[in-house]
């Protein structure tokens, strides 16, 4: 009887590999499915952090590709294409890759052959992943992408979907909202979702410029820097990335959020009004931008007799070309040439423990109801 039963038994079909997820079947998820149903990976939640981007190298063609992608973004430069693209392709991208490449070379991480922004973002992501894993285990996948350059947003969205992320929290690492930062990062994320056959549910993280943990981390970084100095700076300048003033008048809230960050930072430090001054850097093009311009303002302070100055960049979550080269070199030079004597750049929060804890707290708050 045993032998006959064995002869009558039908062979169990081998489960086909999913053409998307390949050999990552999900535990118990196909218990009632047909035997030949494609494998499906175990469901996860994805946390995808995003930063501005970086060229792959500082040579001419790497810089040209990166600048072309960046400066062709309508969120960054919103002039009509018929006016902007000839100027960009025939003039700007002929010359600027050389000067930008030289600037990047001066700060390049030669050991890892990558930009400091990429190095720092990798470190941040690894530490955020550790913090998230402590609470959620392996049910939440953490990774990072860049709006421009590599790793691209579409490639990372694709990886997360293939790994089984049916929900993705998208986290632009910009404390403040701006059309040219947070919005364009989200635009690219949404475009990436359009290519997915099985589109995950998504959430985006709102600006966190006034989050108490972020403000405390900023204040702690200032206090550490000041405690290490024998002679304290006379003025602290909070330098934010600039934007055309027209964007403010058209409804972009960035300027107001920057001003509030300065006030909250000052209050957290317990300093009097006027002790921290708000300025804007990285002016580009013929339009009037948000003022005062950092490069001019620090020179004016030096001419007024300020000898010791510190600068912090609260709009940047990681040190990059705008901080390491522009602030620490160009803006420092402007201050010293005008008579200033001691210039201190207070680094971005980067992978500082308080910063990572603040980011993990923001993530936890935004995962509410999903986990």
N, C-alpha and C positions, 0 to 999 in steps of 0.2 A: 504493500500500500504506500509506503514511504517513497519507494522508487517511482511509482506511477504518479504520485502527486508532484514529484520533482519534474517528471516529464511533461505533465500537463501545465505547469506554471509558466506563465508568459514572462519573457525577459522584461525587466524594468528599463524603460527608455532612459538613456543618458540625458541629463538636463543640458540643453544647449547653452552655450556661452552667450551672454548678452553682447551684441556688437558694440555697445557703448561702454558698459561696465566690466566686460570681459570676465575675469575669474573672481569676482567679489560678490558671491551670493550672500543674501541677507538672512540672518538667523531667524527661522520661523516665519518669514514674511510671505513665503509661497506655500504654506502648508495646505491650502485648499486650491491651489492653481493646477492647471494641466501639467502633466509631466514634462512637456516640451516647452514650458514657459521660459523665456529668457531669464537668466539670473538677475537679481536686483540687489544692490549693496545695502547694508544696514543703514537705516535712516540716520542722518546726522544734521546738526546745525552748523553752518559756516559763519565765521567772522572774518570778513575781508577788510583789512585796513589799507588805506590808500594814501599815497603822497604824490607830490607834483611830478617827479620824474628826474631822469638823469641820462646824459649821453652815455653810450657804451664805451667811449674813449674820448680823448681830447684832440684827436687828429681832425683834419679839415672835414672829411666826409662824414665821420661820426657826428661832429658838431653840426654840420649842415642838415643831416637827417633829423636830428633832435630839434634844432631851431625851426626847421620847416614845419614839423608837426606842431610844435608849441605856438609859433606865430601865425599859423594858418587856422588856429582855433578861433571861431567867431566869438567865443566868450572872452577871449583875451584881447583880440583886436577886432572890433565890430565894424570897421570900415567896409564899404561895398567891395566885393571881390574884384570888380573891374578896375577899381582904383588901387586897392592894396596889393593884389597878387603880382602885377608887373613890377612894382617897387620892391616887393619882398624878394621875388625870384631873381631879378636882374641887378639889383643894387645891394640890398641888405645881406642876402645869403651869399653874395660874392665876397664881401669883406668881413662881416661879423664873425663867421666861424673861426677866423684867424685870431681875433682879439679874445673872443669867448674861450677858444681852446687854450690860449696862453693863461687866461685866468683860472681855468679848471686845472691846468697842469700845475699851477702854483699851490693848489690845495689837494691834489690827487692822492689817494691812498695807494702808493706805489707797491706796497707789500702784497695787497690783495688785487691790485690793478682794477680799482673801481672808485667811484666818487665817494666822498665821505657820507653823503646822503644815503647812498645804498648800504654802506657799511652800518651806519647807525640804524637805519630802518630794519635791517636784518636782526640787529641786536634787540631792538625794541620788540619786534614780532616774537622772537624767541622767548623773551621775558613775559610778554603778555600771554603767550601760549601756556607758559608755566603757571601763571596766576589763574588763568581760566581753567586749566586742567585740575588744579587743586579743588575747585568747586564742582566742576561738571564732568570730570574724568575724560574719557575719550569720546564722549558724545558731542563735543564741540570741536570743530576743526578751525584753527587759526592760521591765516596766511596773509601775505601782503601783495600789493600790486602798485604800479605807477600809472598815472594818467598819460604821461608821455614817456616813450622809451620802454625799457624792459625791467622786470617782467610786466607784460602788458595786462591791462584789465581783462580783455576777452580771454586770454590764455588761462588766467587764474580762475575766472568764473567757470570755464570749461572743466578745469581740474576739480573744482569743488562739486560740480554737478555729477561728474563721473565717479567721485568718491562717495556719493550718496547724500549730498547736502540738499535736502528738500526745503530748507529755509536758510536764507543768507542775510546776515546783518552786515550792511556796508557802512564802513566807518572812515570817512575822509579825515585825515589827521590834520585838520585845520581848526584851531580853537574858534575862529571867527568865520561867519558866513561871508562869502563874496561870490559873485557870479563867475569870476575868473579862477576861482579855486574850488570851493565846495560844489558849486553847481555844475561845472564842467566835469568834475570827477564823477558825479552822479549821472550826468548825461552819458558818459562813456560806459558806466555800469549798466544803465538801462539798454543801451545799444547792444551790449554783450548778451543781455538776457533775450533779446530778440532772435538770436541764433539758436536758442536751445529748444529742442523738441519737447522736453519735459521741463518746463520753466518753474523754478523754485519760488516759493513765497518769499518776499523780501521786506526788509525795513532799512531805513537809512538813519544814521545818527545825526541828531541836530547839533548845532554849534554848542560848544561847552566852555566858552570864554568866561562865563560867570560861575562855573561849577566850583563850589567851595574847595574841593580837594585840589583842583587845578590852581586856584589862586594861592592856596597854602604852599603848593610845590614851588610856584614862582617866587613867593616871598622867601621861602627857605633858601632858594638858590642865591637870591640877593644878599640875604643875611650871611650866608657862608662866605661869599666873595668879600663882603665888607669886613667880616671878622678876621680875614686873612691879611688885611691891609694895615700897615702902620699908620698911614695918613688916609682918612676917608675921603672919597670924592665929594666935591662941593655940590655937584648936580648929578642926578641919574636921568638919563634920557631913555625913554621907551620908544624904540624905533620900529615901526610897523611897515610892512610892504605897502607901497603906495598904489593908487589907482587914479584914473582921470576923475576930476571933480564932477564931471558930467554924470558919471555912474551914480554918485551920491544923489544928485538932483533927480535922477530917473528912478530912485527908490531903493538902491542897494544899501543895506543896513550896516555895511562893514565899518564905516567911519565911526558911527555911534557906538558900535560894539567895542572898537579899539579904545575909545575915550572912556568907556565904562571899565574896561580891564585896567587901565591906568589908575582910575579912582579906587577900584577894589584892591589893587595891589598896594597902593599907598595906605589905605585904611588897614589892611592886614598887617603892614609893617608898623603902623602907628605913627606915621610921619605926617608933618604938617602940609597943608595945601601949598602947591608950587614946588615941592621937593622932587617931584617926578614930572618930567615934561614929555608930552607926546609929539612925535615927529613921524615923517613918512619918507621912505627911501625908494630906490630903484625906479626913478623917473625915466620914461621912455616915450619918444615921439613929441610932436609939436604942441599937444594940448596942455592946458593947465591941469596939474594933478593936485591931490590933497596936500595941504601945507600945514606946518612948515616942512621944507625939505631937510632931511637929516644932515646931509653933507654941508648945506649952507648954515644950518642952525648951530652945529657944533663949532664952526668957524666964528660965528657971531658971538657965541659964549666965550670963546678964547679971547676975542677982541675986547670983550667987556671985562676981562680980567680973571675968568675962571681958569685955574691951572690944573685942577684935577677933575676928571670927568669919567663917568662910567656909562656904558650903553648896554641895554638888554633888548632882546628881540622877541616879545611875547607872542607874535603871530606865527612863529615858526616852531613846529614840534621837534625839529631836528636841524642841526647845523648843516649848512649847505653853502652854495656859491654866494648867496646874498648876505650871509653872516660871516663866513670865514674869509672871504675875499673882499666883499664890498665894505662891510662894517670894520673888520679887523685890519684892513689895509687902506682902502680908499678914504673912508670916513675918519679913521685914525690920523691919516696923513693930513686931511683937511684941518683937523683940530690942531695938530702940532705945528703945521706951517703958519697958522694964525696966531701962534704964541702959547698954545696949550703945552703942558709939560708931562702930565701923567694921564694916559688914556687906558681904560680898562674895559675890555669886552667881557661881559658875563655870558657864558655859553648857554645855548638852548638847554631845555630840560633833558633832551635826548633819552638815554635809558636809565636816568636817575631813578632810584627806588620809589621816591614819592610820586614821580611822574607816572611810572608804570602802574602803581597802585591806583592813581587817579583815573588812568585810562581803563583799567580793569573794572573800576567802580562804574564808570560810564557804560561800559559794555554790559555789566551785570544788570544795570537799571534798564537798558534797552532790550535785554533778553527776557524781561518779565513776561510771563504768560506763555513763553515758548519752551522753556526748559522743564 
